Amino acid sequence: MLDVSQGNLDAMAHIFERYNKRLYNFYFQMIRDKAICEDMTQTVFYKVMRYRTSYKGGQFVSWIFKIARNVFSDHYQKSKKTSNTEDLEIVANKNADNKVDINDDIAHLHNALNKLSKDDRELIVLNRFQDIKYDKIAEIVGSTEGAVKVKVHRIIKKLKNAYLETI
């Protein structure tokens, strides 16, 4: 990314190849709508290019996921304003129900994830689905590593209870 920030835009192809699927999967675990996930992933790379000079080194994964988190937050706020009758959880449930080939365990897990708050779901997706370490998540969300560990532990307990309720 340092090369990109200094004007070598050809290096952006490598970044795209490395992070495209991870960002898409992050969004898909949150809202389960392919078109919206693709749009948000594209928006992240647009912002990476637009704000490339603001990258001064450090952990790139934290920087790009902070952008991704902001894009998701912007989308979530817009969807709350424009659609009072149908929020992201309903869309996620509807899309999950349309998947005939999803097995019951995965469907139950997604239903349980949808019962969590947006912030709780985001931490679980970052940690458990994207395998991002606690210290990197702390950078992304602006917290401490210890606080993130405690939150994730508590969220897992909530998720377990929500999962058992859906069975």
Secondary structure, DSSP 8 states (H G I E B T S, - for coil): -HHHHTT-GGGHHHHHHHHHHHHHHHHHHHH--HHHHHHHHHHHHHHHHHTGGG--SS-HHHHHHHHHHHHHHHHHHHHHHH-SS--HHHHHHHHHHH-TTS-HHHHHHHHHHHHS-HHHHHHHIIIIIS---HHHHHHHHTS-HHHHHHHHHHHHHHHHHHHHHH-
